[in-house]
Amino acid sequence: VVCLYVFNTMCIRYQKNKRLINLINLHNYMKPIYAVFLAILVFGVILTSGCVQQTTSNEFSIGYHFTAEVSYFDAQINGSKLVYTYVFPEDIKDRCGQWTRQEPCWTQNDLKKGEARLTEKEISDLVSLIREMKVMELDDYYGPENPLARCYPYTLSIKLDASEKQITCCSSPEGPGCPESFKNVAGVLKDIVNNPA
């Protein structure tokens, strides 16, 4: 009886050890598979992130333009590239301080030009602002109804996803002011130009 008991105990221990060995072997066998799966997962995340960023940049462009007798400002963002041209007021204040003629006081030599690359965050923030302020839903024109009325046109041209929009706000005492959403987007563009990365 004692022998039978010892034999059974040894068999049970053998079975447990065998199972443990099998589990260890299975774990060792799966290690390379885990590594390959993890590498594919990481690569997929990076690739997807890159595609999303690329799509955001390629499907978005915006331009803002304003010109007057003593002012000039133009900013164009296409993808992540910013190209801007403007007149620095300090450069023309002596010549244009008392300007009354209805033609530009500035010349081509007064124009300052530059380029910059926007970060993905700057683009994302700008796109989010346009969506939140519903800029693409604005009317095409804000200003005096009289076509002969004198006014200064500010123009926003936006391409977002599959939609395109051009909004002109003609500033004049005779007409309505520019919508706040228009002003906010224009203000952000000015800030980007004044503080390029």
Disulfide bonds with the S-S distance in Angstrom:
Cys96-Cys105 1.78
Cys151-Cys170 1.79
Cys169-Cys178 1.80
